[in-house]
């Protein structure tokens, strides 16, 4: 029997003659332990993705942008049933991406002019 199922059953067991759980704290603790990661592969994967996102040429990315790019990357890894060029992108997303790009370019040119 898998450990998580065992502790789920233990959490449902009642004290004889009552409706109170028999081992509520221990069962909850052990169930919590079952959800802890068994390694650091997920963390390493995220750090690797971030290294690919934040390059020498893209070192000025804001945290919001990095978060969004990480989310896109993680979602695409989870949905490998279709290739990146097969993904259907809606008009709203394209319009938002163009607007964000134009805004970023304007800010970049303003900073460049201010320092020149």
C-alpha positions in Angstrom: 0.0 0.0 0.0 1.4 3.4 -0.9 2.4 5.6 2.0 0.1 8.5 1.2 -2.9 6.2 1.0 -1.9 4.5 4.3 -1.8 7.9 6.1 -5.0 9.1 4.5 -6.7 6.0 5.9 -5.1 6.5 9.3 -6.4 10.1 9.3 -10.0 8.7 8.8 -9.7 6.2 11.6 -11.8 7.0 14.7 -11.3 6.3 18.4 -13.4 3.3 19.4 -16.8 4.3 20.4 -16.4 8.0 19.4 -16.4 10.1 16.3 -13.0 11.6 17.2 -9.9 10.9 15.0 -7.6 8.4 16.6 -4.2 10.0 15.6 -5.1 13.4 14.2 -1.7 15.2 14.6 0.5 12.3 13.6 -1.7 11.5 10.5 -1.7 15.2 9.4 2.1 15.5 10.0 2.8 12.3 7.9 0.4 13.5 5.1 2.3 16.8 5.0 5.6 14.9 4.7 4.3 13.0 1.7 4.0 16.2 -0.3 7.5 17.4 0.2 9.7 17.1 -2.9 12.2 14.2 -2.8 14.9 16.0 -4.6 15.8 19.4 -6.0 15.3 18.7 -9.7 12.4 21.1 -9.9 14.4 23.9 -8.4 17.4 23.2 -10.6 15.1 23.2 -13.6 13.7 26.6 -12.7 17.2 28.0 -12.1 18.3 26.6 -15.5 15.3 28.2 -17.2 16.0 31.5 -15.5 19.7 31.3 -16.7 18.4 30.9 -20.3 16.0 33.8 -19.9 18.3 36.3 -18.2 21.2 36.5 -20.6 23.9 39.2 -21.1 21.7 40.9 -23.7 18.5 40.7 -21.6 19.9 41.6 -18.2 17.4 44.5 -17.7 14.3 42.4 -17.6 12.0 43.3 -14.7 10.8 40.7 -12.2 7.3 40.6 -13.7 8.7 39.8 -17.2 10.9 37.1 -15.8 8.0 35.6 -13.9 5.9 35.6 -17.0 8.6 34.0 -19.2 9.2 31.3 -16.5 5.4 30.6 -16.4 5.3 30.3 -20.2 8.3 28.0 -20.2 7.0 25.8 -17.4 3.6 25.5 -19.1 5.1 24.6 -22.4 7.2 21.9 -20.7 4.1 20.4 -19.1 2.2 20.5 -22.4 4.6 18.7 -24.8 1.7 17.4 -26.9 2.3 20.1 -29.5 5.3 22.0 -30.8 5.8 25.6 -30.0 5.0 26.6 -33.7 1.7 24.8 -33.5 0.3 26.8 -30.6 -2.6 29.0 -31.5 -2.1 32.5 -30.2 -5.1 34.8 -29.7 -5.4 38.3 -31.1 -5.5 39.7 -27.5 -2.2 38.2 -26.6 -0.5 39.4 -29.8 -1.9 42.9 -29.3 -0.7 42.9 -25.6 2.7 41.7 -26.6 3.1 44.4 -29.3 2.0 47.1 -26.8 4.4 45.9 -24.2 7.2 45.8 -26.7 6.5 49.3 -27.9 6.4 50.6 -24.3 9.7 48.9 -23.5 11.3 50.3 -26.6 10.1 53.8 -25.8 11.5 53.6 -22.3 14.8 52.3 -23.6 15.1 55.2 -26.1 14.2 57.7 -23.4 16.9 56.3 -21.1 19.4 56.3 -24.0 18.6 59.9 -24.9 18.9 61.0 -21.2 22.4 59.4 -20.9 23.6 60.8 -24.2 
